[in-house]
Amino acid sequence: MDPLLTVGIVLALGLLLGEVAQRLGFPRVAGYIVAGILLNPKITGVVPADFVSGTDPIVNAALAIITFEVGGTLAIGPLRELGRGIVFLALGEAELAALAILTGSTLVLPFLVHLPTGTGFAAAIPLALLLGALGSPTDPSATLAVIHQYRAKGMVSFSIMGAAAFDDALGIINFSIATALAGILVAHSGASAFTFLEPFLVILGSVALGVALGFLYHGVVRLLGRSEDGILIALAITILLLGYGVASVLKFDQLLVTMAVGITVVNLRHTRPRIFQLVERHVEPLVFLLFFTLSGMYLDFGILVRHLPVVLLFVVFRTVGKLSGAYLGASLGRAPHPVRRYTGWGLIPQGGIVIGLALTLKGIPELAPFADILVNVIIGATVIHELIGPFTAKFALQQAGEIPKGKT
């Protein structure tokens, strides 16, 4: 099939089902995901598999723009009001999710999975450590799409975006430490100080690169004066793609880089820069349409069925950890009551970075036997999280009263 015809079919079906979903009272992104599932090569075969495998650059570009927007929600002014609450909230939901998965997986994995390191609870600890670490991050894409579709505003919306930004960094730290500990347990060897220092260096380098690119964007805009809307959009996307690419070469975290660009740009002026309104109005609809429709085309329901018991337990343990951790963290941070009760529901979506982290285990010899199990479980859980995420996000915003009446 001609590639352009395929793209046209993807966009047409995504637009159609997105509109249907909205008219039925569902988040539009849910319709996009369903469209992707209907076009999934492993289900209907309408779209060839080689087309999906060649869309990685599109997905990465979409993620760069989405994380830039997430960073753009973190202005210092609101952060000062809710800053302590968001920090405690992020620590609570990220770390309790990891702890819940670690504990639960250690207890149930010996009965559900053939472990490469033997039998018994001790043999399950390395895999449980890795699964727990991968339960920390949140994919804010679905929640951001729901927030923008319903024009939701308030403390819960802001807290969800802030916590999602923080727990991405926490997830990287957790995974790097878990990888080092799992390697020690499997190989029965020691680890150097650099093994534990490396994740912090990666995060520091990622943030530094993002801040530098944010200053670069701000400087170029000031040099150009009042530029046309199209030029501002082109400049922002150019810097984001360059940042994503440089981060890949330097082995930095690409999403932290592009998020740091957004945080820097939004805080270099007293008022929110025009670029965020332009991206939301002119770029975001196409980005969400492509990203979530393609996400549905990536989903592998064979993997979901094959590891369904472990996948379901991972989702349950993670959800319990996210909800209880968000409530506990927000309470310790003295956040307002709606933030304590409802923010956790907006932190359920997961995808993107966790699959990439899981795939890195294939390059670590002592942990390679765990890679296939881990990747299968994470992709299976992503199927569920991508499907339920928009609905849990909408539920949180509705219960908090942040979706205007008439928008539901």
C-alpha positions as CSV (number, residue, x, y, z in Angstrom):
1,M,0.0,0.0,0.0
2,D,1.3,3.5,-0.8
3,P,2.6,5.1,2.4
4,L,0.7,8.3,1.9
5,L,-2.5,6.4,1.4
6,T,-1.8,4.6,4.6
7,V,-1.2,7.8,6.5
8,G,-4.4,9.2,5.0
9,I,-6.4,6.1,6.3
10,V,-4.8,6.4,9.7
11,L,-5.7,10.1,10.0
12,A,-9.2,9.6,8.6
13,L,-10.2,6.8,10.9
14,G,-8.6,8.5,13.9
15,L,-10.5,11.7,13.2
16,L,-13.8,9.8,12.7
17,L,-13.6,7.7,15.9
18,G,-12.2,10.6,17.9
19,E,-15.3,12.6,17.0
20,V,-17.6,9.7,17.7
21,A,-16.0,9.2,21.1
22,Q,-16.4,12.9,22.0
23,R,-20.1,12.9,21.0
24,L,-20.6,9.8,23.2
25,G,-19.1,11.7,26.1
26,F,-15.8,9.9,26.1
27,P,-12.3,11.5,25.8
28,R,-11.3,12.0,22.2
29,V,-8.0,10.2,22.7
30,A,-10.0,7.0,23.5
31,G,-11.4,7.1,20.0
32,Y,-7.9,7.6,18.5
33,I,-6.6,4.5,20.4
34,V,-9.6,2.4,19.2
35,A,-8.8,3.5,15.6
36,G,-5.2,2.4,16.0
37,I,-6.4,-1.0,17.4
38,L,-8.7,-1.4,14.4
39,L,-5.7,-0.7,12.1
40,N,-3.3,-2.8,14.1
41,P,-1.4,-5.2,11.7
42,K,-1.7,-8.0,14.2
43,I,-5.5,-7.7,14.3
44,T,-6.9,-6.6,11.0
45,G,-3.9,-6.4,8.7
46,V,-5.3,-3.3,7.0
47,V,-2.0,-1.5,7.6
48,P,1.3,-3.4,6.8
49,A,3.6,-4.2,9.7
50,D,6.6,-2.5,8.1
51,F,4.6,0.8,8.1
52,V,4.2,0.6,11.9
53,S,7.8,-0.3,12.4
54,G,8.9,2.7,10.4
55,T,6.9,5.3,12.5
56,D,9.3,5.5,15.4
57,P,10.6,9.0,14.3
58,I,6.9,10.3,14.2
59,V,6.2,8.9,17.7
60,N,9.5,10.3,19.1
61,A,8.7,13.8,17.6
62,A,5.2,13.7,19.0
63,L,6.6,12.8,22.5
64,A,9.1,15.7,22.2
65,I,6.2,18.1,21.6
66,I,4.0,16.6,24.3
67,T,6.7,16.7,27.0
68,F,7.5,20.3,26.0
69,E,3.9,21.2,26.7
70,V,4.0,19.3,30.0
71,G,7.1,21.4,30.9
72,G,5.2,24.5,29.9
73,T,2.6,23.8,32.6
74,L,5.2,24.1,35.4
75,A,5.4,27.9,35.9
76,I,7.2,29.0,39.0
77,G,4.3,31.1,40.3
78,P,1.8,28.2,40.8
79,L,4.7,25.9,41.9
80,R,5.4,28.3,44.8
81,E,1.8,27.8,45.9
82,L,1.7,24.0,45.6
83,G,5.4,23.2,45.3
84,R,5.8,21.4,48.6
85,G,2.6,19.4,48.0
86,I,3.7,18.4,44.5
87,V,7.2,17.2,45.6
88,F,5.7,15.1,48.4
89,L,2.9,13.9,46.1
90,A,5.4,12.8,43.4
91,L,7.6,11.1,45.9
92,G,4.7,9.3,47.5
93,E,3.0,8.1,44.3
94,A,6.2,7.1,42.5
95,E,7.9,5.3,45.4
96,L,4.8,3.6,46.9
97,A,3.9,2.3,43.4
98,A,7.4,0.8,43.1
99,L,7.2,-0.6,46.6
100,A,3.7,-2.1,46.1
101,I,4.9,-3.8,42.8
102,L,8.1,-5.0,44.4
103,T,6.4,-6.6,47.4
104,G,3.5,-8.1,45.5
105,S,5.7,-9.4,42.6
106,T,8.1,-11.1,45.1
107,L,5.2,-13.0,46.6
108,V,3.4,-14.0,43.4
109,L,6.0,-14.4,40.6
110,P,7.3,-17.8,41.8
111,F,3.9,-19.2,41.2
112,L,3.2,-17.6,37.8
113,V,6.5,-17.3,35.9
114,H,9.5,-19.6,35.2
115,L,12.3,-17.6,36.7
116,P,15.7,-17.7,35.0
117,T,17.5,-17.7,38.4
118,G,15.7,-20.6,40.0
119,T,12.7,-21.1,42.2
120,G,11.4,-19.5,45.4
121,F,10.8,-16.0,46.6
122,A,14.6,-15.1,46.7
123,A,14.8,-15.9,42.9
124,A,11.9,-13.5,42.2
125,I,13.6,-10.5,43.9
126,P,15.7,-9.4,40.9
127,L,12.7,-9.4,38.5
128,A,10.5,-7.8,41.2
129,L,13.0,-5.0,41.7
130,L,13.0,-4.2,38.0
131,L,9.2,-4.4,37.7
132,G,8.8,-2.1,40.7
133,A,11.1,0.5,39.3
134,L,9.2,0.5,36.0
135,G,6.0,1.2,37.9
136,S,7.1,4.6,39.0
137,P,6.9,6.8,35.8
138,T,3.6,8.2,34.5
139,D,2.9,9.0,30.8
140,P,1.2,12.4,31.0
141,S,0.2,12.4,27.3
142,A,-3.3,11.0,27.8
143,T,-4.0,13.2,30.8
144,L,-2.7,16.3,29.0
145,A,-5.0,15.5,26.0
146,V,-8.0,15.2,28.3
147,I,-7.1,18.4,30.2
148,H,-7.0,20.3,26.9
149,Q,-10.0,18.7,25.4
150,Y,-12.2,19.7,28.3
151,R,-10.3,22.9,29.1
152,A,-9.9,21.7,32.7
153,K,-8.2,24.1,35.1
154,G,-7.4,23.9,38.7
155,M,-5.2,22.5,41.5
156,V,-5.7,18.9,40.5
157,S,-4.9,19.5,36.8
158,F,-1.7,21.3,37.8
159,S,-0.7,18.8,40.4
160,I,-1.1,15.9,37.9
161,M,1.2,17.6,35.4
162,G,3.7,18.6,38.1
163,A,3.9,15.1,39.7
164,A,4.2,13.5,36.2
165,A,7.2,15.7,35.5
166,F,8.9,14.7,38.7
167,D,8.2,11.0,38.7
168,D,9.8,10.6,35.2
169,A,13.1,11.6,36.8
170,L,12.3,9.4,39.9
171,G,11.6,6.5,37.6
172,I,14.9,6.8,35.9
173,I,16.7,6.8,39.2
174,N,14.7,3.9,40.5
175,F,15.4,1.8,37.4
176,S,19.1,2.5,37.4
177,I,19.4,1.6,41.1
178,A,17.2,-1.5,40.6
179,T,19.3,-2.6,37.6
180,A,22.5,-2.3,39.7
181,L,21.0,-4.3,42.6
182,A,19.4,-6.9,40.4
183,G,22.8,-7.4,38.6
184,I,24.5,-7.9,42.0
185,L,21.9,-10.4,43.1
186,V,22.2,-12.4,39.8
187,A,25.9,-12.2,39.4
188,H,26.8,-12.2,43.1
189,S,29.3,-9.5,42.4
190,G,29.8,-6.0,43.8
191,A,29.0,-2.7,42.2
192,S,31.2,0.4,41.8
193,A,30.2,3.8,43.1
194,F,29.7,5.0,39.5
195,T,27.0,2.4,39.0
196,F,24.8,4.3,41.5
197,L,26.1,7.7,40.5
198,E,25.4,7.3,36.8
199,P,21.6,7.9,36.9
200,F,22.1,11.2,38.7
201,L,24.6,12.3,36.1
202,V,22.2,11.4,33.3
203,I,19.4,13.4,34.9
204,L,21.8,16.4,35.6
205,G,23.0,16.3,32.0
206,S,19.5,16.0,30.6
207,V,18.2,19.0,32.6
208,A,21.3,21.1,31.7
209,L,20.8,20.4,28.0
210,G,17.1,21.2,28.2
211,V,17.8,24.5,30.1
212,A,20.4,25.5,27.6
213,L,18.1,24.9,24.6
214,G,15.3,26.8,26.4
215,F,17.6,29.8,26.7
216,L,18.6,29.4,23.1
217,Y,14.9,29.5,22.0
218,H,14.3,32.5,24.2
219,G,17.3,34.3,22.8
220,V,16.5,33.7,19.2
221,V,12.9,34.9,19.7
222,R,14.2,38.1,21.3
223,L,16.6,38.5,18.4
224,L,13.8,38.1,15.8
225,G,11.5,40.5,17.6
226,R,7.8,39.9,16.9
227,S,7.8,36.9,14.6
228,E,5.0,35.3,12.6
229,D,3.2,32.5,14.3
230,G,4.5,29.9,11.8
231,I,8.1,30.9,12.5
232,L,7.7,30.6,16.2
233,I,6.2,27.1,15.8
234,A,8.9,26.1,13.4
235,L,11.7,27.3,15.7
236,A,10.3,25.5,18.7
237,I,9.9,22.2,16.9
238,T,13.4,22.5,15.4
239,I,14.9,23.0,18.9
240,L,12.9,20.2,20.3
241,L,13.9,17.7,17.6
242,L,17.5,18.8,17.9
243,G,17.4,18.4,21.6
244,Y,15.8,14.9,21.4
245,G,18.5,13.9,18.8
246,V,21.4,15.2,20.8
247,A,20.1,13.5,23.9
248,S,19.9,10.2,22.1
249,V,23.6,10.6,21.0
250,L,24.7,11.5,24.5
251,K,22.7,8.8,26.2
252,F,20.6,11.3,28.1
253,D,16.9,11.0,28.8
254,Q,15.2,12.5,25.8
255,L,11.9,13.3,27.5
256,L,13.6,15.0,30.4
257,V,15.5,17.2,27.9
258,T,12.4,18.3,26.0
259,M,10.4,18.8,29.3
260,A,13.2,20.9,30.7
261,V,13.0,23.1,27.5
262,G,9.4,23.7,28.2
263,I,10.0,24.5,31.9
264,T,12.8,27.0,31.0
265,V,10.8,28.7,28.3
266,V,7.7,29.2,30.4
267,N,9.7,30.7,33.3
268,L,11.8,33.2,31.3
269,R,8.9,35.6,31.1
270,H,6.3,37.0,33.5
271,T,3.5,35.9,31.2
272,R,3.1,32.6,29.5
273,P,5.0,32.7,26.2
274,R,2.8,32.7,23.1
275,I,4.4,29.6,21.8
276,F,2.4,27.4,24.1
277,Q,-0.9,28.8,23.0
278,L,0.2,28.4,19.3
279,V,1.3,24.8,19.8
280,E,-1.9,23.9,21.7
281,R,-4.1,25.6,19.0
282,H,-2.3,24.6,15.8
283,V,0.0,21.7,16.4
284,E,-1.4,19.7,19.3
285,P,-4.5,18.3,17.6
286,L,-2.4,16.6,14.8
287,V,0.2,15.5,17.4
288,F,-2.4,13.8,19.6
289,L,-4.2,12.3,16.6
290,L,-1.0,10.7,15.3
291,F,0.5,9.7,18.6
292,F,-2.5,7.9,20.1
293,T,-3.6,6.3,16.8
294,L,-0.1,4.9,16.3
295,S,0.0,3.8,20.0
296,G,-3.1,1.7,19.3
297,M,-1.3,0.2,16.2
298,Y,1.7,-0.7,18.4
299,L,-0.3,-2.7,21.0
300,D,0.3,-6.5,21.0
301,F,-2.7,-8.3,22.4
302,G,-0.9,-11.6,22.0
303,I,1.6,-10.5,24.6
304,L,-1.3,-9.3,26.8
305,V,-2.9,-12.8,26.7
306,R,0.3,-14.7,27.2
307,H,1.3,-12.9,30.4
308,L,-2.2,-11.8,31.5
309,P,-2.0,-12.9,35.2
310,V,1.3,-11.1,35.7
311,V,0.2,-8.1,33.7
312,L,-3.1,-7.7,35.7
313,L,-1.3,-8.0,39.0
314,F,1.3,-5.4,37.9
315,V,-1.6,-3.0,36.9
316,V,-3.4,-3.7,40.2
317,F,-0.3,-3.3,42.4
318,R,0.7,-0.1,40.6
319,T,-2.7,1.4,40.8
320,V,-2.9,0.7,44.5
321,G,0.5,2.2,45.0
322,K,-0.3,5.3,42.9
323,L,-3.6,6.1,44.6
324,S,-2.4,5.5,48.2
325,G,1.0,7.1,47.5
326,A,-0.6,10.2,46.0
327,Y,-3.0,10.6,48.9
328,L,-0.2,10.1,51.5
329,G,2.3,12.3,49.8
330,A,-0.3,15.1,49.2
331,S,-1.3,14.8,52.9
332,L,2.3,15.1,54.1
333,G,2.7,18.1,51.8
334,R,-0.5,19.7,53.2
335,A,-2.1,19.9,49.7
336,P,-5.7,20.8,49.4
337,H,-8.3,18.1,49.9
338,P,-9.2,17.7,46.2
339,V,-5.5,17.2,45.3
340,R,-5.3,14.4,47.9
341,R,-8.3,12.6,46.8
342,Y,-8.2,12.8,43.0
343,T,-4.7,13.5,41.7
344,G,-3.7,9.8,41.9
345,W,-6.4,8.9,39.3
346,G,-4.7,11.2,36.7
347,L,-1.4,9.4,37.2
348,I,-2.5,6.0,36.0
349,P,-1.5,6.2,32.3
350,Q,1.8,4.7,31.5
351,G,3.8,4.0,28.3
352,G,6.7,5.4,26.2
353,I,9.7,5.7,28.5
354,V,9.1,2.4,30.4
355,I,9.2,0.3,27.3
356,G,12.5,1.9,26.3
357,L,13.9,1.3,29.8
358,A,12.9,-2.3,29.7
359,L,14.5,-2.9,26.3
360,T,17.9,-1.6,27.7
361,L,18.2,-4.8,29.7
362,K,18.9,-6.8,26.6
363,G,22.3,-5.1,26.5
364,I,23.2,-6.2,30.1
365,P,24.4,-9.9,29.9
366,E,23.5,-10.9,33.5
367,L,20.0,-9.4,33.2
368,A,19.3,-10.4,29.6
369,P,17.3,-13.5,30.7
370,F,14.8,-11.2,32.4
371,A,14.4,-8.9,29.5
372,D,11.8,-10.9,27.5
373,I,9.6,-11.4,30.6
374,L,9.9,-7.8,31.6
375,V,9.3,-6.3,28.1
376,N,6.2,-8.6,27.6
377,V,4.7,-7.6,31.0
378,I,5.4,-3.9,30.5
379,I,3.9,-3.9,26.9
380,G,0.9,-5.8,28.1
381,A,0.4,-3.4,31.0
382,T,0.8,-0.5,28.6
383,V,-2.2,-1.9,26.6
384,I,-4.3,-1.7,29.7
385,H,-3.0,1.7,30.9
386,E,-3.4,3.3,27.5
387,L,-7.0,2.1,27.3
388,I,-8.1,3.1,30.8
389,G,-5.9,6.1,31.3
390,P,-8.1,8.7,29.5
391,F,-11.1,7.6,31.5
392,T,-9.4,7.7,34.9
393,A,-8.0,11.2,34.0
394,K,-11.5,12.4,33.1
395,F,-12.9,10.9,36.3
396,A,-10.3,12.7,38.4
397,L,-11.0,16.1,36.8
398,Q,-14.8,15.6,36.9
399,Q,-14.7,14.7,40.6
400,A,-12.5,17.7,41.4
401,G,-14.9,20.0,39.6
402,E,-12.3,21.2,37.1
403,I,-14.2,20.3,33.9
404,P,-16.5,23.1,33.1
405,K,-20.2,22.3,33.1
406,G,-21.4,21.4,29.6
407,K,-18.0,20.0,28.6
408,T,-18.7,16.5,30.0
